[in-house]
């Protein structure tokens, strides 16, 4: 009498999948606990009423597309880069750009492109950071 061969089941190994999901859950629980929450007694500083001041060497882009450097109007990105090149000890490749909150994104991108073409190696957009 010949015994029939047992057929292996076609089921997926669910135990391995459960183990992986469990390990991922533990990982995210540990990773999420690395930054402790703020103390409940802590009151953060309110900066809404403070006058904001741009960095001293920043190029300011207004919502109408006009440019300003230290309160003086600037004609173009090239004019700003030329003025920066004349300052002694100034790092000419780095440009700090402070856009107005209502500046259209396409104007910001176009000015960044113009600054790069005028010789800027790095354009840093200065923004306001909030905690919410």
C-alpha positions in Angstrom: 0.0 0.0 0.0 1.5 3.4 -1.1 0.8 6.4 1.0 -0.4 9.4 -0.9 2.0 12.4 -0.7 0.8 15.2 1.5 0.3 18.4 -0.5 1.7 21.5 1.0 -0.8 24.1 1.8 -0.9 27.1 -0.5 -1.3 29.5 2.4 0.9 32.6 2.9 3.1 32.6 6.0 1.1 35.0 8.1 3.2 34.6 11.2 6.2 36.3 9.5 3.9 39.2 8.4 2.5 39.6 11.9 6.1 39.7 13.3 7.1 42.4 10.8 4.1 44.6 11.6 4.7 44.2 15.3 8.4 45.2 14.9 7.4 48.3 12.9 4.9 49.2 15.6 7.5 49.0 18.3 10.0 51.0 16.2 7.6 53.8 15.6 6.6 53.9 19.3 10.3 54.2 20.3 11.1 56.7 17.5 8.1 58.9 18.4 9.1 59.0 22.1 12.6 60.5 21.3 11.4 64.1 21.4 9.8 64.7 24.8 6.7 66.9 24.8 6.8 70.5 26.0 6.2 70.9 29.7 2.5 71.8 30.4 3.6 74.7 32.6 5.7 76.3 29.9 4.3 79.4 28.2 5.9 80.2 24.8 7.0 83.7 23.9 4.4 85.5 21.7 6.1 87.2 18.8 3.1 88.3 16.8 3.4 92.0 17.8 7.2 92.3 17.3 8.6 94.2 14.4 10.4 91.8 12.2 13.9 92.8 11.0 15.6 91.2 8.0 19.2 90.2 8.3 21.5 93.2 7.4 22.7 91.8 4.1 19.4 90.4 2.9 17.7 91.3 -0.3 14.0 92.0 0.3 11.4 91.0 -2.3 8.1 92.9 -2.0 4.7 91.5 -3.2 4.7 93.9 -6.1 8.0 92.5 -7.4 10.2 95.4 -6.3 13.5 94.8 -4.5 15.2 96.5 -1.6 18.6 96.2 0.1 19.0 98.0 3.5 16.0 100.2 2.7 17.3 101.3 -0.6 15.5 100.2 -3.8 17.5 97.8 -6.1 16.8 97.7 -9.8 17.6 94.0 -10.4 19.2 90.9 -9.2 22.4 91.8 -11.2 22.5 95.2 -9.5 22.3 93.6 -6.1 25.1 91.1 -6.9 27.3 93.9 -8.3 26.8 95.9 -5.0 27.6 92.8 -3.0 30.8 92.2 -4.9 32.0 95.7 -4.0 31.8 95.1 -0.2 35.1 94.1 1.4 35.1 90.6 3.0 31.6 89.8 1.7 30.8 86.3 0.7 29.4 87.0 -2.7 28.0 83.5 -3.4 25.5 83.5 -0.6 22.3 85.5 -0.9 19.7 85.8 1.8 16.4 86.6 0.3 13.4 87.8 2.4 10.2 87.6 0.5 7.0 89.4 1.5 4.3 87.0 2.7 2.1 87.9 -0.2 4.7 87.5 -2.9 3.6 85.2 -5.7 5.6 82.0 -5.8 6.5 82.5 -9.5 8.1 85.9 -8.7 10.2 84.2 -5.9 11.3 81.4 -8.3 12.1 83.9 -11.1 14.2 86.1 -8.7 16.1 83.1 -7.4 16.9 82.1 -11.0 18.0 85.6 -11.8 20.3 85.6 -8.7 21.8 82.3 -9.7 22.5 83.7 -13.2 24.0 86.8 -11.7 26.6 84.7 -9.8 24.9 83.6 -6.6 26.0 80.0 -5.7 23.5 79.7 -2.9 20.1 81.4 -2.4 18.6 81.1 1.1 15.0 82.2 1.6 14.5 83.7 5.1 11.1 82.9 6.6 9.3 83.0 9.8 8.9 79.8 11.8 5.9 79.2 14.0 5.1 76.6 16.7 1.6 75.2 16.4 
